[in-house]
Each structure stands twice: as C-alpha cells, then as structure tokens.
Amino acid sequence: MAGYTPEDEQIIEQLYNELLASCDKICKNESDWDMIIKAFFLAKEAHKGVRRRSGEPYILHPLSVAKIVVDEIGLGAKSTAAALLHDVVEDTSYTVADMENLFGPKIASMVDGLTKVSAALSDDASAQAETFRKVLLTLSDDIRVILIKLADRLHNMRTLGSMPRNKQLKITSETMYLFAPLAYRLGLYSIKTELEDLSLKYMYPEEYAAIEAKMQATAEERNVFIEKFIAPIREKLTEAGIEFTVSGRVKTVFSVWSKMQRKKIPFEEVYDLFAIRIVFKPTDIVPEKSQCWHIYSLLTDIYSPKPDRIRDWVSFPKANGYEALHATLMRPDGVWTEVQIRSERMEDIAERGLAAHWKYKQQQEAEDEYDRWLRDVRNALSQPAGNAADFLENVKMTLYMTEIVVFTPKGEARKLPVGATALDFAYDIHTNVGNTAIGAKINHKIESIYTKLKSGDQIQILTAETAHPTIEWLDHVGTMKAKQAIISYLKRVRQNNIERGISTFERRMREFGITPSARLFRKLLPAYDCTNKDEFYSKLGSEIINLNDVDKVLRQNSKNKMLKFWTFELSGNNKPKDLVVRKQDVGDDSEAQKFIIAECCNPIPGDNITGYRDPRSGAIIVHKTDCEELISLGSQQGQNLVSNIKWSSYKAESYLAELQLRGIDRVGILRDLVQVITIERNINIRELQIQSHDGIFDGKISLYVSDAESLAALKDNLLKIKGIDKVDRL
Ligand code: MN
C-alpha cells in the first residue's frame, strides 16, 4: 500500500500539533501525554496508506475526532486517546485485547464500545429501533463512548460531501433520528445544532441553499440592527458595574427552515432571525440566580417585556442540565426578541453539556437531573429486552421531552414530561407509592390518579395498602419509570397467579379423576376465552375465572368441537354441483352446504346415515339411517331425503354417545367400569348416572368416542366386566 506523500505528512503533522496544543489544558501529567502520543502513532501506523473517500489520509479523521473531543466536548486524556483509536479495531487487524495490553482496560473498553456502535449502525438490515437500542446500550457502560461517537458523527457530517448520495441519506437520517436528539439530551447544544444544520444541507440541498442565500443577503442590515438593539443594553449593564459580554445569535438555517415548516410561512415572515445572549461573570456577593433576575430587571427598563414569556431555567434547570433565564423583549420595530441571560458557568454547560456539567458538579454531591436521566436510561436498558419499538418510544420520549414542574406537599419540585399523570408523579416519588396509589390531592382537591398534571400543580398521592397496579394503568402513564414498575409488578403477580392457578386446577381435576392433557386444554382454553395455558392458569389464580361449572364447560366445549370437525361428503349423480362438499366443517357459517347432526339419534362416524334436507334452510340434517324420526319424515317428504351422503375425512377426536348398562350390583363395579372406560379404552366420560336398587345396577353413561368402531369395542370390553350383562347404545 502506498504511503503518504510529503504534502500529506505535512497536513497530518499540522493537525497533530493542533491537537497537542489543545491537549495542553487536559493533560495533567507525563503519562497523559505519553498515552495520547502513543495512541496517535499507533493509529497512524494502523491506518497507514489508507485514504478516506475524499482522498485525504485516513488518520486525519481520528485526529479531527480527537480534537472535537477535547475542544468541543471537553473530555479528558483517556477519551482523547480512545478517539484517536476509535476506528483501529474496526478497520485494522488490531484487537481489543491489543488495546488492553497497550493502553489498559479503560481505553480498551471505550474502543470496544465504539466498535460495537459502528457495527450496530452498519447493519443495514436492522430495524432502526433496534439500532437505537444497541447504541444506547453503550450508555450503560460508559457515557464517554457516546460522546466520542457524537464527535465521530460530527466529523463525518462535516465531511459528508464526498460520500455517494445514498450514503449521505443514510447517515443524515441516522443523525436526525438518533444523534441530534442524543446530543440535545446530553446538553451539547452547539453540536446538536450543527448536526441538524448539516443534515438539512444534505437532505434538502436546494432549500438549504435558498435560505442560506437569503440570510446572507440580509446579514449586513441585520448586524446593524442588532448593534443598535444591543447598544443601550451594553450601556445600562456597564453602568450597573456588571462584567458581561452581549452578542446577537443568528438562527441557523435549520431553525429558520423548521419554523417555516412549523408555521407554514415563507422566509420573509420569519422575523425573529436572531436572539440576544448576555453572558455575565458572576460576583461572589450575590448568587448567580439573583444576578440573572437583576439583569432582567435592568433590561425591562429599556425594552418592554412580554410577561408570560419568561422561561426560568435557573430555578428549574432543564433535564439536560441547561440553565438560563430567557426573556422576550419588544424590539423598536415591534417584533418580539428573545434574550438569554446566563452566567459563564451556565454558558459553559449550555455549550459543552455533560462534560462541563461534571466539571462543575464535583463540588455538589446531590444527584441531579442528568444523573437521574442516565439512571433511568440505564434502568430501562437493564430490563429484559422487550419490544424494541416500545423501548424506543420510551427512550425517545425522554430525549425529546418538554417538561412541567410540579410540587410535592412539602414544596419539593419534581420534573415530569408534558402529559404526565398523577400516577407518573406517584411513581416518580417511589415505586411503592405508585404501586399503592388510589387517588391524588391535586392542589388540595381529590382527583383520579389518571389526571394529567400541569406545571405548578401540587400533588399529594393517596395510597392504600390493598391497592395495586392493573393493566389499565399502562394506558395512563407516560414515564419510563412508571411503565416499567407497573409491568414488573404485573409480571410478578402473574407468575404468582400462574402458580396458584396450576394448583387449583390440578386439585379440581383430581376430584374429577381427570389427568390434564393437551386434549383437555384444547377444550378448556376456548371455553374460558384464553389463548394459552399460562393465561388460563393466571386467570384462574387471580380468580378472574373459576372452575365451578367446569363439567358443564367440558360438555359444551366438546359439542362445539364435535360440530367443528364433523364432515360429510355427498356423492353420486343427479345432484346439484354445489352439493359436493368435501371436508366441510359442520357448524361453519360459510356459504357451503350446511350439515346439522340430528339430535334425536346422534349419529357418529361409522354409523349408517341418511340426510334430510330442511326445506326452509336448505341445511341437511344427518340422521342414522334407521332413526325413527327420519323414517317418519321420509314417509311424508321422501323428496327431501338425501341418501348419497357419507362420512368424509373426519378429524374429530371425540363424539358424544350414550350407553345404557344393566347388571348385578357389587362393591367395586363402578371403579371397574371407570377403569375400563377411561384407562383401558382411554375414553372421556361426560356423565355417569348410576342407580342401584334391590341388588340391580342401572347405569347411563355419556361419553366421547372417536367412532362407531371404538364404541363397539368399548361395548365388548364392558360386557366382560363381572356383573355387567347388558350394554346398549341409546
Ligand atoms: Mn470514525
């Protein structure tokens, strides 16, 4: 493979030196420097001679990613080394084990994570939801992996121009769908903004170019306007002795485009093309928060504020850590303009997100919004993988959520997504509170736990030990935490119910002397409206169903079954074509010829049969040929008899038949009878009536047999029982 030209080497050298200059602020000691330098030379060697699609040496990519990691995200030396190595395992012969030997376990595991994310993304066949899940899984290991991945994505987006069109579209759609929201959620505002802007540029190049041109055309005019707007602010704040910078922030093409889409307006009607940002240096005397409000009040001396458009993210930071006070002021030309007021610390967090956040957090111990969100995501990921799409819904909600702030009875603020209910709030307090919630006092008024909350509501959850989650609750919660708690409760209960159900069922069946079998369940499940055994047991265990009338159910069910599988065939000449019916289910409501089993003689397969066509319905009622009823009908309406009917392929397992028995009563005769029928012949008894008088035994048995032949065999067997001397079919 060809090496790099001297010109290439020069470009590499230059970028490498820039990276080292940036690293000056993150390298704490000699070994930090050694690690980064070693990572660079290994990566350079590993990607030797390889070029990107644009033609530039490949090593420029990891170098650029590392630079973003340091300059734009603010991560430390280990992350920088991992960024330099991020494509080494994926693209070259180095392994994760090599990384571990050379750089230790931390960097090795980051490189491993980055390789896995790449693999998840390169899998074209995988559903996006599943990809999303895989990518987020890296969050549970080490959030730095996602931050480095964002840097990687940002550099790929910046250099997307040399990619073929289909690749561009794949990468931009992933960026919009996954990486921009993630960047937002992790508080990386400028990266999020740039990712969106670049995505738009490649997705809709013409629209992008048009908006960009119009913005450039008005740039000068706007800058003058901004300066004029800012001047009195500058004066006023300086007068008040505040150290600050003030600047006009021009909207990105993407945000202008979004507004045009959202409001369905042309470019010319997007007036708020810029916002003003004031970043102040806090004094030690007054808290930052008070200083924000102080500046706000100074501004209102100059411009009229819109009172209902104050966003106080100082008292209640956004879930992604964002803090600032946003006000809206009237411009001299009558257009409302947003002003963002932040301290330097807040600015740092707003621009660099998570990394900056951690930097400031070291002083404070308490778990904050960030930690809580990360914990939620981790929890979600640690749950057994359910439906990937559901999972995605949950995570997406926490990525995009706009929040409301509500309060506990003691005045503690809690943040919940818009649309959250009192039940979500209950679960936010504690899983046990959620699980036992029965109602809520919202602003001192008793309301249902399903009530949707509004910002500012104060909520007290009413609980009862006896209360518990139901499946319906899932329709009334929106937070991931509540959903998961309810699902896991229901699962637990279901498992207990299943166990209880099994023992109830087995006990009842023992009473009947029935051994549960697949066949038995095929009868029971439809009758109890269950689709599987677990559902049946669970419903039984939770007493949704009971077995009080199981004998009746068994009977009914078998009848249905019998109807379903009993089939006939018409044959012979001289009959309308549509009468030729094969494998037609009796009782089926289809257009085909309908057969009905006559109740008077109850023929079963193998019996000699004759049909009678009901002149009104056209259905053929099937009788035994020697049925008296049929003979009587035939004598009056011979034209309606259908003799060319025979049993066809019958799949039924059992048909109802009745036997009458007579014999000499003796101890144990009943047991012998049951033994022969159920065990030797394996036939299910539906009903058994025995009468014994003066030493004579009279019995009637309804049972399910498969056909006439097996009924005849049973008769023979029964006659062999000592004492039985007569067995007749009814
Ligand atoms: Mn890469």
Residues whose N, C-alpha, C, O or C-beta is under 5 A from the ligand:
A	BS01	MN	D87 D152
